[in-house]
Amino acid sequence: MTMNTNLLARPAELESQHQNRMARFLTYIAIAVTALFLVGCGEGGGLPDYEKNATYNGRPLSEYTEGLSDLNPQRRLKALMDIGKFGVNGLPARKQIQKMVREDEDDKLRVVALGALLYMKDPAVPGLFAEVLAEPDFLSSPRAWRDLVGGAGDVFSDEELQKQAKSIASKNLEHAEFLFSHASGSKLETPLALNLMKRKKVSADTLQRIVSALPRLDLSEDEKIAYILSNKDKFTNQSIALSGLQSIGGEKAFDAAMEIVRADSAVPFINRLTAITGFGPSVGASKVVDELARFAAEPGLSDAQVQQIFPSIGAQLNVISGNAAVRQRKLDDPAYATYVVAAKKYVDALASLAEGPAPTTRALAASLLMQAGLGTGTRPAIDPETTLGYVFDMLESEGEEVVLGTITQQLVRPPTGVLLSDNPALAKKFASAIYAKDADNQWAYAVGEGVIKAIDVWFVHSKFERGQMVRLVTEQAKANEGHPANARVFDWITAMTRNQMIVRTLSNEDIVAIAGGAGTLALDSALTQAHIEKFFSMANPGNLTIATQAPSTDAIIAFIDPMAMSQDQKFTGRNTQLVFNSILSTNIYYLRGNADQPKYIAWVRKIAQEGHQTLRPIAVKGLNQYAK
């Protein structure tokens, strides 16, 4: 039995000259006792051989035993220490020391006396130890009990420890629980725990201690989990059971935790979710999503339930996406596959929610769908084409301002890791979403404007050619002639024709596509003469970048030609005519020496012959003056 040297230490008032000597002795006795009983001493039988007339410092044993009955506990302690130095030769004093174990008023001295008997190899120690261990009133000091319980493993074999624990638990359950409360980390902990686990009624404190000890017990994972579940209704606090399951860990333990926190309705379940976060993303989050998705599918959810369920699912997806394989989109990794499955359930639930009766609920669904489709800083985008497709469908079918406003405001949020170049079908959906509302709908212009702003954001954050997107939008504009959004589309495209930074980064092909798109849109009936005049008041020949900095004349021709060849009177305004005058006359002069001049002159001749009636004389004058 390894003795606790703190327990045996001489009280502070003991003379200082004894301190070092005591410490050395106590260390020695602790080592010797442990070694002795690890080789099986103490199983009973006759006394070992000893020298009857042994002395220490020239004094016989009898002179030291007198101190065992001294009224002063410090002197009794010194006598025990001196007798201990006799070793096995101190056995003649064993009866007196055994009496001290049972009767001394000082708890510390009782345990020291037991240690002295161990050191002198008294064969009565196992029986005496078992006797005092089973006696509830043997000690009053908790510290002394801890030392006594901790020493049991040095006195008894594993089999004997089991017998002692079983005997104590069957005779005095309360005392067994008391001993268990002082047995943490000792060899007696497991035998006591196993016997207490078989008892139907133990205190709540004992139940909590057993759960805390489970990771250290020699039991299978299934046995540990079964014990917690069989007592799940007895815990004073649910977190005790959940903490025990987390210490066991693994998928089975998580399933058991889910059984404990599972509820008949969503809100209590969500409130308990924080209690099972310790299992980690690889174990439980996807199962939590399954449970939440089940609640999400229930009909007639209140706004309060919706506000809790769906953000909670999103939070669980964030947990799953904490895995590096998910963040790095390793498609062949099981963790990513888990994320995809859970994310699809989330999106499907949101899509159903988006069809709900309450506008606020649909607005939340739209918001969360956009977060899912655009991705977040902590979560990869979920199938952008499908997810945002639901949002674009809502733009078409929705009539409530709160929902439409939510969509148009949040669509401008920068996408995270979503490239239009990788999602051409998504780019087409963006282009068609501009015209989600019919031309006569009160939200037609506002929705179109919101989508255009979102496309601008995507240009900055997603690799996609502007020319390609303008082509897609122009196609949609032609199919929606007269739509109010076309006026906004014209402003959006023509803004590019004046932006030097944009023009300088584009290929000639894209510049021509952008310019041609703007020129074609100018013919749309949604654009009035005032609208055209406003543009040309800002786009004078000096700052019309496609005319001054484009690598060829193809862009300016593509832009002006549709307007110049039409017979629409909205192109007869003063500002428009001033720009045409420059383009059809002086531009010929500025192109002298340029390889494009012959092509440009041929185009001006076409205008002179077939163009708008107000432009023909301008074209003729330009040709006569500069095309010589």
LINSULDA-V919151 format. One record per residue. N is the residue number from 0. RES is the residue in one small letter. PSI is psi in degrees with one decimal (NA if undefined). OMEGA is omega in whole degrees, -180 to 180 (NA if undefined). BURIAL is b if it has 16 or more other C-alpha atoms within 10 Angstrom, else e. Layout:
n: (N/N)
res: (RES/RES)
psi: (PSI/PSI)
omega: (OMEGA/OMEGA)
burial: (BURIAL/BURIAL)
This chain:
n: (0/1/2/3/4/5/6/7/8/9/10/11/12/13/14/15/16/17/18/19/20/21/22/23/24/25/26/27/28/29/30/31/32/33/34/35/36/37/38/39/40/41/42/43/44/45/46/47/48/49/50/51/52/53/54/55/56/57/58/59/60/61/62/63/64/65/66/67/68/69/70/71/72/73/74/75/76/77/78/79/80/81/82/83/84/85/86/87/88/89/90/91/92/93/94/95/96/97/98/99/100/101/102/103/104/105/106/107/108/109/110/111/112/113/114/115/116/117/118/119/120/121/122/123/124/125/126/127/128/129/130/131/132/133/134/135/136/137/138/139/140/141/142/143/144/145/146/147/148/149/150/151/152/153/154/155/156/157/158/159/160/161/162/163/164/165/166/167/168/169/170/171/172/173/174/175/176/177/178/179/180/181/182/183/184/185/186/187/188/189/190/191/192/193/194/195/196/197/198/199/200/201/202/203/204/205/206/207/208/209/210/211/212/213/214/215/216/217/218/219/220/221/222/223/224/225/226/227/228/229/230/231/232/233/234/235/236/237/238/239/240/241/242/243/244/245/246/247/248/249/250/251/252/253/254/255/256/257/258/259/260/261/262/263/264/265/266/267/268/269/270/271/272/273/274/275/276/277/278/279/280/281/282/283/284/285/286/287/288/289/290/291/292/293/294/295/296/297/298/299/300/301/302/303/304/305/306/307/308/309/310/311/312/313/314/315/316/317/318/319/320/321/322/323/324/325/326/327/328/329/330/331/332/333/334/335/336/337/338/339/340/341/342/343/344/345/346/347/348/349/350/351/352/353/354/355/356/357/358/359/360/361/362/363/364/365/366/367/368/369/370/371/372/373/374/375/376/377/378/379/380/381/382/383/384/385/386/387/388/389/390/391/392/393/394/395/396/397/398/399/400/401/402/403/404/405/406/407/408/409/410/411/412/413/414/415/416/417/418/419/420/421/422/423/424/425/426/427/428/429/430/431/432/433/434/435/436/437/438/439/440/441/442/443/444/445/446/447/448/449/450/451/452/453/454/455/456/457/458/459/460/461/462/463/464/465/466/467/468/469/470/471/472/473/474/475/476/477/478/479/480/481/482/483/484/485/486/487/488/489/490/491/492/493/494/495/496/497/498/499/500/501/502/503/504/505/506/507/508/509/510/511/512/513/514/515/516/517/518/519/520/521/522/523/524/525/526/527/528/529/530/531/532/533/534/535/536/537/538/539/540/541/542/543/544/545/546/547/548/549/550/551/552/553/554/555/556/557/558/559/560/561/562/563/564/565/566/567/568/569/570/571/572/573/574/575/576/577/578/579/580/581/582/583/584/585/586/587/588/589/590/591/592/593/594/595/596/597/598/599/600/601/602/603/604/605/606/607/608/609/610/611/612/613/614/615/616/617/618/619/620/621/622/623/624/625/626/627)
res: (m/t/m/n/t/n/l/l/a/r/p/a/e/l/e/s/q/h/q/n/r/m/a/r/f/l/t/y/i/a/i/a/v/t/a/l/f/l/v/g/c/g/e/g/g/g/l/p/d/y/e/k/n/a/t/y/n/g/r/p/l/s/e/y/t/e/g/l/s/d/l/n/p/q/r/r/l/k/a/l/m/d/i/g/k/f/g/v/n/g/l/p/a/r/k/q/i/q/k/m/v/r/e/d/e/d/d/k/l/r/v/v/a/l/g/a/l/l/y/m/k/d/p/a/v/p/g/l/f/a/e/v/l/a/e/p/d/f/l/s/s/p/r/a/w/r/d/l/v/g/g/a/g/d/v/f/s/d/e/e/l/q/k/q/a/k/s/i/a/s/k/n/l/e/h/a/e/f/l/f/s/h/a/s/g/s/k/l/e/t/p/l/a/l/n/l/m/k/r/k/k/v/s/a/d/t/l/q/r/i/v/s/a/l/p/r/l/d/l/s/e/d/e/k/i/a/y/i/l/s/n/k/d/k/f/t/n/q/s/i/a/l/s/g/l/q/s/i/g/g/e/k/a/f/d/a/a/m/e/i/v/r/a/d/s/a/v/p/f/i/n/r/l/t/a/i/t/g/f/g/p/s/v/g/a/s/k/v/v/d/e/l/a/r/f/a/a/e/p/g/l/s/d/a/q/v/q/q/i/f/p/s/i/g/a/q/l/n/v/i/s/g/n/a/a/v/r/q/r/k/l/d/d/p/a/y/a/t/y/v/v/a/a/k/k/y/v/d/a/l/a/s/l/a/e/g/p/a/p/t/t/r/a/l/a/a/s/l/l/m/q/a/g/l/g/t/g/t/r/p/a/i/d/p/e/t/t/l/g/y/v/f/d/m/l/e/s/e/g/e/e/v/v/l/g/t/i/t/q/q/l/v/r/p/p/t/g/v/l/l/s/d/n/p/a/l/a/k/k/f/a/s/a/i/y/a/k/d/a/d/n/q/w/a/y/a/v/g/e/g/v/i/k/a/i/d/v/w/f/v/h/s/k/f/e/r/g/q/m/v/r/l/v/t/e/q/a/k/a/n/e/g/h/p/a/n/a/r/v/f/d/w/i/t/a/m/t/r/n/q/m/i/v/r/t/l/s/n/e/d/i/v/a/i/a/g/g/a/g/t/l/a/l/d/s/a/l/t/q/a/h/i/e/k/f/f/s/m/a/n/p/g/n/l/t/i/a/t/q/a/p/s/t/d/a/i/i/a/f/i/d/p/m/a/m/s/q/d/q/k/f/t/g/r/n/t/q/l/v/f/n/s/i/l/s/t/n/i/y/y/l/r/g/n/a/d/q/p/k/y/i/a/w/v/r/k/i/a/q/e/g/h/q/t/l/r/p/i/a/v/k/g/l/n/q/y/a/k)
psi: (117.9/118.5/148.6/115.2/-26.3/-38.4/-37.4/-9.7/142.0/139.3/157.1/-29.0/-4.9/147.0/134.3/-26.3/-13.8/-10.6/-52.7/-39.2/-41.5/-44.3/-43.3/-41.5/-43.7/-39.4/-43.5/-45.4/-37.3/-44.4/-43.5/-41.5/-44.1/-47.7/-41.2/-48.6/-14.9/-19.5/10.6/13.4/155.6/21.1/7.9/178.6/-169.5/170.5/146.4/161.8/140.8/162.7/119.5/-31.9/31.5/150.7/162.7/123.8/34.1/7.1/140.7/167.3/-37.0/-31.1/-26.3/-31.0/-21.6/-32.5/-14.0/-23.0/9.9/144.7/-23.2/118.7/-26.0/-36.5/-35.9/-39.1/-42.7/-38.4/-43.6/-42.1/-40.7/-41.6/-35.3/-29.0/-13.0/-18.3/-137.1/-21.9/-4.9/3.1/-31.6/-18.8/6.5/-35.4/-43.0/-40.8/-38.0/-38.7/-37.5/-39.7/-40.9/-29.5/-16.0/141.7/-17.2/118.3/-42.2/-41.6/-32.0/-45.0/-38.0/-39.9/-40.7/-38.2/-37.1/-39.7/-38.9/-43.9/-34.8/8.5/38.9/117.9/-10.2/-6.5/-48.3/-46.9/-42.9/-40.8/-44.7/-37.5/-49.2/-30.7/-34.4/-4.4/109.8/-29.9/10.9/-42.9/155.4/-21.3/123.2/-36.6/-39.5/-40.2/-41.9/-41.4/-37.6/-48.7/-41.4/-26.0/-9.4/-34.7/-18.5/-16.6/-39.1/150.5/170.7/-40.4/-41.9/-35.4/-41.5/-43.9/-43.0/-45.3/-43.5/-42.5/-46.6/-43.5/-34.6/-30.6/-36.0/87.8/-39.4/-40.5/-37.3/-40.8/-38.7/-47.7/-40.0/-32.7/-15.9/11.2/4.7/124.0/-4.6/169.9/-16.4/-11.9/-50.6/-49.3/-41.7/-44.4/-44.9/-36.4/-37.4/-31.7/-22.2/-11.1/136.8/-31.1/110.4/162.8/161.1/-36.5/-41.5/-41.7/-42.7/-39.2/-37.3/-44.7/-40.3/-30.5/-13.9/-44.1/-23.6/-9.4/146.0/70.5/157.4/160.7/-41.8/-39.1/-40.5/-45.7/-41.6/-38.1/-44.0/-45.1/-36.8/-18.3/14.4/-26.0/-1.5/-12.6/138.1/-23.9/127.6/-31.0/-24.4/-48.5/-42.1/-38.1/-39.5/-40.7/-37.9/-36.8/-28.9/-45.3/171.5/171.4/-38.3/-41.0/-37.1/-41.4/-38.5/-39.8/-40.3/-36.3/-33.2/-42.7/-11.7/142.1/168.6/-17.2/165.1/-44.5/-48.9/-39.3/-45.8/-39.6/-22.4/-6.2/-36.6/-22.0/-13.9/16.4/-17.0/-5.8/-19.9/158.1/-31.6/-16.1/-53.3/-24.2/-39.0/-32.6/-33.1/-40.6/-42.8/-45.2/-43.6/-36.7/-32.1/-43.3/-38.6/-26.9/-7.3/138.5/154.2/31.0/139.3/164.2/-39.0/-41.4/-43.2/-43.3/-20.9/-42.2/-52.2/-42.0/-31.2/-38.7/-44.5/-38.8/-38.3/-36.1/-35.8/-38.9/-46.1/-42.1/-2.4/-16.1/134.4/-35.5/-33.7/-46.9/-36.7/3.3/50.3/96.8/-27.1/5.0/136.0/-34.4/-39.4/-38.6/-39.9/-42.7/-43.5/-44.1/-46.8/-40.8/-37.9/-40.5/-39.5/-48.1/-41.2/-41.3/-38.9/-38.9/-38.9/-40.0/-34.6/-13.7/7.8/169.0/-27.9/128.6/-39.9/-35.1/-42.4/-35.4/-41.4/-42.9/-44.2/-43.8/-45.8/-33.4/-40.6/-38.5/-41.9/-42.7/-28.1/-18.9/162.1/178.3/-22.2/-4.2/126.8/152.7/144.9/108.1/70.1/-40.0/-47.3/-46.9/-49.2/-22.7/-37.4/-39.3/-44.1/-34.2/-38.0/-37.0/-35.2/-39.3/-20.0/143.3/-3.4/134.6/-38.3/-34.8/-48.1/-39.7/-40.8/-44.6/-50.3/-30.5/-38.7/-16.5/-23.7/1.6/132.2/135.1/152.6/103.8/18.4/122.1/126.4/-30.5/-25.4/-7.2/66.6/-33.2/-34.8/-38.9/-40.9/-38.0/-36.3/-47.8/-43.2/-24.8/-22.1/-31.9/32.0/-33.3/142.8/157.2/-32.0/4.6/141.4/-21.7/7.6/-49.0/-43.4/-41.8/-45.5/-43.3/-41.2/-41.1/-39.1/-41.4/-39.9/-40.1/-39.9/-41.2/-40.6/-31.7/-38.4/-39.4/-4.6/133.5/108.8/134.9/131.1/-40.9/-40.1/-41.9/-39.8/-38.0/-44.4/-44.2/-40.8/-38.8/-43.2/-36.9/-41.6/-37.0/-12.7/48.1/132.9/-0.7/135.4/-30.5/-19.7/-30.4/-40.1/-36.3/-40.4/-45.8/-40.2/-44.9/-44.2/-26.0/-32.9/-32.3/-16.0/-7.1/109.3/-40.4/-39.0/-49.3/-39.6/-22.8/-3.6/154.1/161.4/-37.0/-44.0/-37.7/-43.2/-40.1/-42.9/-46.7/-42.7/-37.7/-42.0/-43.2/-40.7/-41.5/-27.8/-24.0/-14.8/142.6/-15.8/-17.8/122.7/170.6/-37.4/-39.3/-45.4/-43.0/-39.5/-42.4/-49.7/-15.1/-26.9/-26.4/61.1/164.6/-25.5/-27.8/12.8/92.2/-34.2/-17.0/-30.4/-27.1/-2.6/147.4/-12.1/173.0/-0.9/-35.8/-46.6/-35.3/-45.3/-33.1/-47.6/-32.3/-47.9/-37.9/-42.5/-30.1/-10.4/168.9/21.2/132.3/-11.5/-7.8/15.7/6.2/162.5/-50.4/-38.8/-44.4/-36.2/-41.5/-42.9/-38.9/-42.6/-44.0/-34.7/-1.7/-75.8/-28.5/-30.2/-41.7/-44.9/-16.8/5.9/136.2/-8.3/137.8/-22.3/-8.5/-44.6/-42.2/-39.5/-42.6/-40.7/-38.5/-43.4/-37.7/-37.6/-40.5/-40.8/-30.4/-37.9/-4.2/-174.4/140.8/-29.0/-15.1/-19.1/-49.4/-31.6/-42.1/-41.5/-44.8/-42.2/-40.6/-43.4/-35.2/-37.3/-13.6/51.9/NA)
omega: (-180/-176/177/-176/176/180/-176/-174/180/178/-173/-176/179/-177/-174/-177/-180/-169/-177/180/179/-178/180/-179/-177/177/-179/-177/180/-180/-177/-179/180/-179/-178/-173/174/178/168/178/173/-179/-179/-180/-179/-179/175/178/177/-179/-173/-176/-178/178/174/-175/177/-178/180/-178/-176/179/-180/-177/178/-178/-178/-179/178/-180/-178/-178/179/179/177/179/-180/179/178/-179/180/179/179/-179/174/-178/-178/179/177/-177/178/-180/-171/-179/179/-178/175/178/177/179/-175/-166/-176/-177/-176/-180/-178/-178/176/-179/177/179/177/178/179/178/176/-175/-179/174/178/-178/179/-173/-179/179/179/-179/180/-180/-176/179/-178/-177/-177/-176/-176/-179/176/-177/176/-180/179/177/179/-180/180/179/-180/-179/-176/-178/178/-178/-173/172/179/-180/179/177/177/-180/-180/-179/-180/-179/-178/-178/-179/-177/-176/-176/-179/179/177/178/179/179/-180/180/179/-172/-176/178/-179/179/179/-176/-177/178/179/-179/-178/178/179/179/180/-178/-178/-177/170/-178/179/179/179/178/179/180/178/180/179/-177/-174/-179/-178/-176/-179/179/177/177/-179/-179/180/-179/-179/180/-179/-179/-179/-179/-172/-179/-177/-178/177/179/-178/-177/179/179/-178/178/178/179/178/179/175/176/177/-174/179/179/178/177/178/178/178/178/-179/-176/-178/-178/-180/180/-169/-171/177/180/-180/180/-179/-174/-178/-178/-177/-179/-176/-178/177/-174/-175/-175/-163/-170/-179/178/175/177/178/-178/180/179/177/177/-177/-177/-179/-180/173/178/176/178/-179/179/179/-178/179/-173/-170/173/178/176/178/179/178/176/176/179/-180/-176/173/177/-177/-179/179/-180/-178/177/176/-169/-177/-179/-180/180/179/178/177/180/-178/-179/-180/-179/179/177/179/-179/178/179/178/179/177/179/-178/179/-178/-174/-174/179/-179/178/179/178/178/179/180/-180/-178/175/179/175/-179/-176/-179/-177/178/179/-178/-174/178/177/-179/175/-173/-177/-179/-174/178/175/175/-179/179/175/178/177/-178/-173/-172/179/-177/-176/-177/-180/-180/179/178/-178/-176/179/-175/176/-178/177/-177/178/180/176/179/-178/176/179/177/-176/-178/178/178/178/178/179/175/-177/-178/-180/176/-176/-179/179/177/-175/-177/179/-177/-179/-173/-177/-176/179/178/-180/180/-180/179/177/179/178/178/178/-180/176/-177/-171/-177/-178/178/-176/180/-179/180/180/179/178/-180/-179/-179/177/179/180/179/-180/-179/-178/178/180/-179/-179/-178/176/179/178/178/179/-178/-178/-178/176/178/-177/180/-174/-177/-178/180/-177/-178/-178/-175/173/178/180/180/179/179/179/180/-179/179/178/179/-179/179/-179/-180/-179/-174/-177/178/-179/179/176/180/180/179/180/179/179/-176/174/178/-174/175/-175/-178/-179/173/-169/-178/177/-173/-173/177/-177/178/179/-177/-176/-178/177/-180/-178/-172/-172/-180/-179/-176/-178/179/177/-178/-177/-179/178/-178/-180/-174/-177/179/-179/179/179/178/-179/-180/-176/-176/-179/-173/179/177/-179/-178/-179/-180/-178/-180/-179/-179/-173/179/179/-178/180/179/179/179/177/178/179/-179/-176/-170/-172/178/-173/-180/-176/-178/-179/178/-180/179/180/180/179/-179/-174/-171/-176/-178/NA)
burial: (b/b/b/b/b/e/b/b/b/b/e/e/e/e/e/e/e/e/e/e/e/b/b/e/b/b/e/e/b/b/e/b/b/b/b/b/b/e/e/e/b/b/e/e/e/e/e/e/e/e/e/e/e/e/b/e/e/e/e/e/b/e/e/b/b/e/b/b/e/e/e/e/b/b/e/b/b/b/b/b/b/b/b/b/b/b/b/b/b/b/b/b/b/b/e/e/b/b/e/b/b/b/e/b/e/e/b/b/b/b/b/b/b/b/b/b/b/b/b/b/b/b/b/b/b/b/e/e/b/b/e/e/b/b/e/e/e/b/b/e/e/e/b/b/b/b/b/b/b/b/b/b/b/b/b/b/b/b/e/b/b/b/b/b/b/b/b/b/b/e/e/e/b/b/b/b/b/e/b/b/b/b/b/b/e/b/b/b/b/b/b/b/b/b/b/b/b/e/e/e/e/e/e/e/e/b/b/b/b/b/b/b/b/b/b/e/b/e/e/e/b/e/e/b/b/e/b/b/b/e/e/b/e/b/b/e/e/b/b/b/b/b/b/b/b/b/b/b/b/b/e/e/b/b/e/b/b/b/e/b/b/b/e/e/e/b/e/e/b/b/e/b/b/e/b/b/b/b/b/b/b/b/b/b/b/b/b/b/b/b/b/b/b/e/b/b/e/e/e/e/b/e/e/e/b/b/e/e/b/b/e/b/b/b/b/b/b/b/b/b/b/b/b/e/b/b/e/e/e/e/e/e/e/e/b/b/b/b/b/b/e/b/b/e/b/b/b/b/b/b/b/e/b/b/e/b/e/e/b/b/b/b/b/b/b/b/b/b/b/b/b/b/b/b/b/b/e/e/b/b/b/b/b/b/b/e/b/b/b/b/b/b/e/b/b/b/e/b/e/e/e/e/b/b/b/b/b/b/b/b/b/b/b/b/b/b/e/b/b/b/e/e/e/e/e/b/b/b/b/b/b/b/b/b/b/b/b/e/b/e/e/e/b/b/b/b/b/b/b/b/b/b/b/b/b/e/b/b/b/e/b/b/e/b/e/b/b/b/b/b/b/b/b/b/e/b/b/e/e/b/b/b/b/b/b/b/b/b/b/b/b/b/b/b/e/b/b/b/e/b/e/e/b/e/e/b/e/b/e/b/b/b/b/b/b/b/b/b/b/b/b/b/b/b/b/b/b/b/b/e/e/b/b/e/b/b/e/e/b/b/b/e/e/b/b/b/b/b/e/b/e/b/b/b/b/b/b/b/b/b/b/b/b/b/b/e/e/e/e/b/b/b/e/e/b/b/b/e/b/b/b/b/b/b/b/e/b/b/b/e/b/e/e/e/e/e/b/e/e/b/b/e/b/b/b/b/b/b/b/e/b/b/b/b/b/b/b/b/b/b/b/b/b/e/e/b/b/e)
